[in-house]
Every structure is written in C-alpha cells, then in structure tokens.
Amino acid sequence: MRNDGAARVDLSKLTSTHRYEIADDPLPDIDGEYLIFAKHNDDGSYTPLSGSQGRYDYKDGSISSLNYTHSGVRTPSIDVHNKNFKDLKTKIQAHKKDKQVKVD
C-alpha cells in the first residue's frame, strides 16, 4: 500500500507465459502505474471493471483515461485527462460515504 492509499501491484511477478491483448484494452506496462476500479473475487484475485474503462494511467499525481495514452483505445464513458488523483479520491469517498464500498 502506498502512502496515498493506493495499492501497488507488481506485474513482473506474473507467471503466465501467454499474453492476450484486446485492441481497445491494452495490457498494462510492467513499469506503469494505474488507478484500477476492480471487483474483489472470492479467490482473492481482482477483475478490472469494464475493461479499459476501469483502468486509468497514473503519472505524477494525475490520472488520464487510456485513450490519451494508448492509440486504439476508444474514449470511455468517464473521460479524464491529467486530473488530480487526490481530488478524485476525495470525490469518490464523499460519494460512497453512505455505501458499503471500501475506497482504500
């Protein structure tokens, strides 16, 4: 867990030798950082929600939807470009305050 409440996932630890990539949902870069909206599965794994719409590039405290950083990705329903991560996190927390959803 990073000090801003986001979890870090080490993609270099993946063991599968097969990689499949969908044109409008590119595979994450090993060195990339992302904001991912995901479902926590019963087996402890996570599934990103809505493909590329559930993943955003994170760089220098800002997030952008993948259509700004990867060619071939369509504009998602939630289109953001260089938005401040902390501001977004605060807005999500305020929206989910009365829900049974854990943001951290």
C-alpha positions in Angstrom: 0.0 0.0 0.0 1.4 3.4 -1.0 1.1 6.4 1.4 -1.7 7.8 -0.7 -3.9 4.8 0.0 -3.4 3.1 -3.4 -2.2 -0.5 -3.6 0.8 -1.3 -5.8 0.7 -4.4 -7.9 4.0 -5.9 -9.2 3.2 -7.0 -12.7 6.7 -8.5 -13.1 5.6 -11.4 -10.7 3.0 -12.7 -13.3 3.8 -16.4 -14.0 1.7 -17.0 -17.2 3.7 -17.3 -20.4 0.7 -16.5 -22.6 -0.4 -12.9 -23.1 -3.6 -11.9 -24.9 -4.3 -8.2 -25.7 -7.5 -6.7 -26.9 -7.1 -3.7 -29.2 -9.1 -1.3 -27.1 -7.9 -2.7 -23.8 -4.1 -2.8 -23.9 -2.1 -4.9 -21.4 -0.6 -2.9 -18.5 3.0 -1.9 -18.8 5.2 -3.6 -16.2 6.6 -0.2 -15.1 3.3 1.6 -15.4 1.1 2.8 -12.5 -2.7 2.8 -12.8 -5.9 3.6 -11.0 -8.0 0.5 -11.4 -11.6 0.0 -10.5 -11.9 -3.7 -9.8 -14.1 -6.4 -8.3 -12.5 -8.4 -5.5 -13.2 -12.1 -6.3 -13.8 -14.9 -3.9 -10.4 -16.5 -4.7 -8.6 -13.3 -3.7 -7.9 -12.1 -7.2 -9.2 -8.9 -8.8 -11.0 -8.3 -12.0 -10.9 -4.8 -13.6 -14.4 -3.5 -14.2 -15.4 -2.7 -17.8 -12.1 -3.4 -19.5 -10.2 -0.2 -20.4 -12.9 1.9 -18.8 -12.0 0.5 -15.4 -8.3 1.4 -15.7 -6.6 4.8 -15.8 -2.9 5.8 -16.2 -1.4 7.3 -13.1 1.6 9.7 -13.5 3.0 12.4 -11.3 -0.2 12.6 -9.1 -2.6 12.8 -12.1 -4.7 10.3 -13.9 -5.8 10.0 -17.5 -8.1 7.6 -19.3 -6.3 5.3 -21.6 -7.5 7.0 -24.8 -5.0 9.8 -24.0 -2.0 7.4 -23.5 -2.6 4.4 -25.8 -3.6 4.6 -29.5 -6.5 2.5 -30.5 -8.4 2.9 -27.2 -11.9 4.4 -27.6 -13.0 7.4 -25.5 -14.5 5.8 -22.3 -17.7 6.9 -20.6 -15.6 8.6 -17.9 -13.2 10.6 -20.0 -10.4 12.3 -17.9 -7.1 13.9 -18.8 -4.5 14.9 -16.2 -6.9 15.0 -13.3 -5.5 15.2 -9.8 -5.6 11.8 -8.1 -6.2 13.1 -4.6 -9.1 15.3 -5.7 -10.7 12.4 -7.5 -10.2 10.1 -4.5 -11.8 12.7 -2.2 -14.8 12.9 -4.5 -15.2 9.2 -4.7 -15.0 8.9 -0.9 -17.7 11.6 -0.5 -19.9 9.9 -3.0 -19.5 6.4 -1.4 -19.7 7.6 2.2 -23.1 6.1 2.9 -22.5 3.0 0.8 -20.9 -0.4 1.7 -17.9 0.2 -0.6 -14.3 0.4 0.6 -12.3 3.1 -1.3 -8.8 2.5 0.1 
